[in-house]
Amino acid sequence: MRDGIVTGEGVVVDARPAAFLTRGLALLIDLVALTVVVVALAWALSGLALPAGYESPLIIAALVTVAVVVPTTIEALSRGLSLGKLALGIRVVRVDGGPITARHAFIRALVAVGETYLTAGSLALIVSLLNEKGRRLGDLLAGTYVVRDRGRSTVDVTLVMPPHLAAWARTADMRRLPDGLALAARQMLSRADRLAPAARERLGRSLAAEAEQFVAPGPPPGTHPETFLMAVLTERREREWASGQRARETALEQATMIHRLPYGVPDPS
């Protein structure tokens, strides 16, 4: 398993699952906050003169709002945060590392009614202890899990073309690498010195094999996987920069033509 998550902004964050104790404390903070909301709603409703028979539906609606609607709205708008998670530095993400949506937040909140509130958290505890990433039942159904959000670090690796691969890289047909694959390769290169030798070799070979599917012809025989990845990422960066320069020049030329006076009329400027 790769030891990182790449966000849509190209930031690599720590993918280690949050500890069970941390998630429990975050849940406790959220429950205290929800309790305050419940007390406030109860106080507000007690001052209303409601017709007979309206009390029960109103109470049910208030409980659904507090237990499902409020957590769903908060997690969806904050992309995986809540008051407790913010305080403890954790966040809910999709299993692929992307931000959750309202659908993910709704499933988590709905399932939490049964596995957390109605069972006093016992079902969530059992499922989390049996899961590698500590995912509760709501996470399994929603396709999410909770990760540590503090201490995130950006990828910091200098891309330099290996001299003996420069000629090959200039002429190779490199279809656009998926952004996730390119960022995973860059992440691996930045952390290579901190990886165990066996894990480093295994991850390097795996990423190189994936990247080679987008490169033709392949690298010269005997090319080290990390050297190949460095060459591909460097050439990719150079080609994207050149493409961006051409696009800016074309836009400038078109803007000049649009503002030019027609029919050969001299421009007084």
C-alpha positions as CSV (number, residue, x, y, z in Angstrom):
1,M,0.0,0.0,0.0
2,R,1.4,3.4,-0.9
3,D,2.1,5.6,2.1
4,G,0.4,8.7,0.9
5,I,-2.7,10.4,-0.4
6,V,-2.6,12.8,-3.3
7,T,-5.3,15.5,-3.2
8,G,-6.8,17.2,-6.2
9,E,-4.5,20.2,-5.6
10,G,-1.4,18.0,-5.9
11,V,-0.6,17.9,-2.2
12,V,0.6,14.7,-0.6
13,V,-0.8,14.2,2.9
14,D,-0.1,11.5,5.5
15,A,-2.4,8.6,4.7
16,R,-2.0,6.8,8.0
17,P,-5.4,6.0,9.5
18,A,-6.3,7.9,12.6
19,A,-6.0,6.0,15.9
20,F,-9.1,4.6,17.4
21,L,-8.6,6.7,20.6
22,T,-8.3,9.8,18.5
23,R,-11.5,9.0,16.6
24,G,-13.3,8.2,19.9
25,L,-12.3,11.6,21.4
26,A,-13.4,13.4,18.3
27,L,-16.7,11.6,18.4
28,L,-17.1,12.5,22.1
29,I,-16.5,16.2,21.3
30,D,-19.1,16.0,18.5
31,L,-21.6,14.3,20.8
32,V,-21.2,17.1,23.4
33,A,-21.7,19.7,20.6
34,L,-24.8,17.8,19.4
35,T,-26.1,17.6,23.0
36,V,-25.9,21.3,23.3
37,V,-27.9,21.7,20.1
38,V,-30.5,19.2,21.4
39,V,-30.8,21.2,24.6
40,A,-31.2,24.4,22.7
41,L,-33.9,23.0,20.5
42,A,-35.7,21.5,23.4
43,W,-35.7,24.9,25.2
44,A,-36.9,26.6,22.0
45,L,-39.7,24.0,21.4
46,S,-40.8,24.2,25.1
47,G,-41.8,27.8,24.6
48,L,-44.1,27.0,21.6
49,A,-47.8,26.4,22.1
50,L,-48.3,23.4,19.8
51,P,-51.7,21.8,19.1
52,A,-52.2,18.3,20.6
53,G,-50.6,15.5,18.6
54,Y,-47.8,17.7,17.0
55,E,-45.3,17.1,19.8
56,S,-44.1,13.6,18.7
57,P,-43.6,14.4,15.0
58,L,-41.8,17.6,15.9
59,I,-39.5,15.8,18.3
60,I,-38.7,13.1,15.7
61,A,-38.0,15.8,13.1
62,A,-35.7,17.6,15.5
63,L,-33.8,14.3,16.4
64,V,-33.4,13.5,12.7
65,T,-32.1,17.0,12.0
66,V,-29.5,16.8,14.8
67,A,-28.4,13.2,14.2
68,V,-28.4,13.1,10.4
69,V,-28.9,16.5,8.7
70,V,-26.4,18.5,10.9
71,P,-23.5,16.0,10.7
72,T,-24.1,15.5,7.0
73,T,-24.1,19.2,6.2
74,I,-21.0,19.9,8.3
75,E,-18.9,17.1,6.9
76,A,-20.0,17.8,3.3
77,L,-19.3,21.5,3.4
78,S,-16.0,21.1,5.3
79,R,-14.9,18.1,3.2
80,G,-14.7,15.6,6.0
81,L,-14.3,17.7,9.1
82,S,-16.5,18.2,12.2
83,L,-15.9,20.1,15.4
84,G,-14.3,17.0,17.0
85,K,-12.2,16.1,14.0
86,L,-11.0,19.6,13.6
87,A,-9.9,19.7,17.2
88,L,-8.1,16.4,17.0
89,G,-6.5,17.0,13.6
90,I,-8.2,14.2,11.7
91,R,-10.4,14.1,8.5
92,V,-12.7,11.8,6.6
93,V,-11.6,11.0,3.1
94,R,-12.6,8.6,0.4
95,V,-10.6,5.3,0.1
96,D,-8.8,6.8,-2.9
97,G,-7.8,9.8,-0.8
98,G,-10.2,12.3,-2.4
99,P,-12.5,14.6,-0.5
100,I,-15.9,13.2,0.5
101,T,-19.2,14.5,-1.0
102,A,-22.6,14.9,0.5
103,R,-23.5,11.4,-0.4
104,H,-20.5,10.0,1.6
105,A,-21.4,12.2,4.5
106,F,-25.1,11.2,4.4
107,I,-24.3,7.5,4.4
108,R,-21.9,7.9,7.3
109,A,-24.4,10.0,9.4
110,L,-27.3,7.7,8.6
111,V,-25.5,4.5,9.6
112,A,-24.1,6.2,12.7
113,V,-27.6,6.3,14.1
114,G,-27.7,2.6,14.4
115,E,-24.0,1.7,15.0
116,T,-23.1,4.6,17.3
117,Y,-26.2,6.1,19.0
118,L,-28.5,3.1,19.3
119,T,-25.8,0.6,20.3
120,A,-23.8,3.1,22.4
121,G,-20.9,2.8,20.0
122,S,-20.4,-0.9,20.6
123,L,-21.1,-1.9,17.0
124,A,-18.7,0.8,15.6
125,L,-16.0,-0.4,18.1
126,I,-16.3,-4.0,17.0
127,V,-16.2,-3.3,13.3
128,S,-13.3,-0.8,13.6
129,L,-11.2,-3.3,15.6
130,L,-11.7,-5.9,12.9
131,N,-10.8,-3.5,10.0
132,E,-7.2,-2.8,8.9
133,K,-7.8,1.0,8.6
134,G,-10.2,1.2,11.6
135,R,-13.2,1.8,9.4
136,R,-16.6,1.6,11.0
137,L,-19.6,0.2,9.3
138,G,-20.6,3.7,7.9
139,D,-17.1,4.0,6.4
140,L,-17.4,0.6,4.7
141,L,-20.7,1.4,3.2
142,A,-19.7,5.0,2.2
143,G,-16.2,4.1,0.9
144,T,-14.4,6.3,3.3
145,Y,-12.0,6.2,6.2
146,V,-10.5,8.6,8.7
147,V,-6.9,9.8,8.4
148,R,-4.6,12.1,10.3
149,D,-4.9,15.6,8.8
150,R,-2.2,17.5,10.7
151,G,1.4,17.5,9.7
152,R,0.7,17.3,6.0
153,S,3.8,17.8,3.8
154,T,4.2,18.8,0.2
155,V,6.2,16.9,-2.3
156,D,9.8,18.3,-2.4
157,V,11.9,16.6,-5.0
158,T,14.0,18.3,-7.7
159,L,13.3,16.8,-11.1
160,V,16.6,16.5,-13.1
161,M,16.9,14.6,-16.4
162,P,19.4,11.8,-16.2
163,P,22.0,12.6,-18.9
164,H,22.1,9.2,-20.4
165,L,18.3,9.2,-20.9
166,A,18.0,12.7,-22.3
167,A,18.1,11.7,-26.0
168,W,15.6,8.8,-25.5
169,A,13.2,11.1,-23.5
170,R,13.2,13.8,-26.2
171,T,12.0,11.3,-28.9
172,A,9.8,9.0,-26.8
173,D,6.1,9.1,-27.3
174,M,4.7,9.9,-23.9
175,R,1.0,9.9,-23.7
176,R,-0.3,12.0,-20.8
177,L,0.3,10.2,-17.5
178,P,-2.7,10.1,-15.2
179,D,-2.1,12.9,-12.6
180,G,-2.5,10.4,-9.7
181,L,0.2,8.2,-11.2
182,A,2.6,11.1,-11.8
183,L,2.1,12.5,-8.3
184,A,2.5,9.0,-6.8
185,A,5.8,8.6,-8.6
186,R,7.0,12.0,-7.5
187,Q,6.0,11.2,-4.0
188,M,7.9,7.9,-4.1
189,L,11.1,9.7,-5.3
190,S,10.8,12.3,-2.6
191,R,10.5,9.6,0.1
192,A,12.9,7.1,-1.4
193,D,15.6,7.7,1.2
194,R,13.2,7.1,4.0
195,L,11.8,3.8,2.7
196,A,13.0,0.4,3.6
197,P,15.2,-1.0,0.8
198,A,12.7,-3.9,0.0
199,A,9.7,-1.5,0.0
200,R,11.6,1.0,-2.0
201,E,12.5,-1.5,-4.7
202,R,9.0,-3.0,-4.8
203,L,7.2,0.4,-5.0
204,G,9.7,1.7,-7.6
205,R,9.2,-1.3,-9.9
206,S,5.5,-1.2,-9.5
207,L,5.2,2.5,-10.4
208,A,7.7,2.2,-13.3
209,A,5.7,-0.7,-14.7
210,E,2.5,1.5,-14.6
211,A,4.3,4.5,-16.1
212,E,5.8,2.4,-18.9
213,Q,2.3,1.7,-20.3
214,F,2.2,5.4,-21.3
215,V,5.7,5.5,-22.9
216,A,6.8,4.2,-26.3
217,P,9.4,3.0,-26.9
218,G,10.3,1.9,-23.4
219,P,13.6,3.0,-21.7
220,P,16.9,1.4,-22.7
221,P,17.4,-2.1,-21.2
222,G,18.8,-2.1,-17.7
223,T,17.4,1.3,-16.8
224,H,16.8,1.6,-13.1
225,P,13.1,2.1,-12.2
226,E,13.7,5.3,-10.2
227,T,15.9,6.7,-13.0
228,F,13.2,5.9,-15.5
229,L,10.6,7.7,-13.4
230,M,12.8,10.7,-13.0
231,A,13.3,11.0,-16.7
232,V,9.6,10.6,-17.5
233,L,8.5,13.2,-14.9
234,T,11.2,15.6,-16.0
235,E,10.2,15.3,-19.7
236,R,6.6,15.5,-18.8
237,R,7.2,18.8,-16.9
238,E,9.2,20.2,-19.8
239,R,6.6,19.3,-22.4
240,E,3.7,20.7,-20.3
241,W,5.7,24.0,-19.8
242,A,6.4,24.3,-23.6
243,S,2.7,23.6,-24.3
244,G,1.7,26.3,-21.9
245,Q,4.1,28.7,-23.5
246,R,2.7,28.0,-26.9
247,A,-0.9,28.5,-25.6
248,R,0.0,31.9,-24.1
249,E,1.7,33.0,-27.3
250,T,-1.3,32.0,-29.4
251,A,-3.7,33.8,-27.0
252,L,-1.5,36.9,-27.2
253,E,-1.5,36.8,-31.0
254,Q,-5.3,36.3,-31.1
255,A,-5.8,39.2,-28.7
256,T,-3.6,41.4,-30.9
257,M,-5.6,40.5,-34.0
258,I,-8.9,41.2,-32.3
259,H,-7.9,44.7,-31.3
260,R,-6.3,45.5,-34.7
261,L,-8.2,48.0,-36.9
262,P,-9.7,46.3,-40.0
263,Y,-9.1,46.9,-43.7
264,G,-5.5,48.2,-43.3
265,V,-6.6,51.3,-41.4
266,P,-3.4,52.5,-39.6
267,D,-3.6,52.2,-35.8
268,P,-3.1,55.7,-34.3
269,S,-1.3,54.1,-31.4
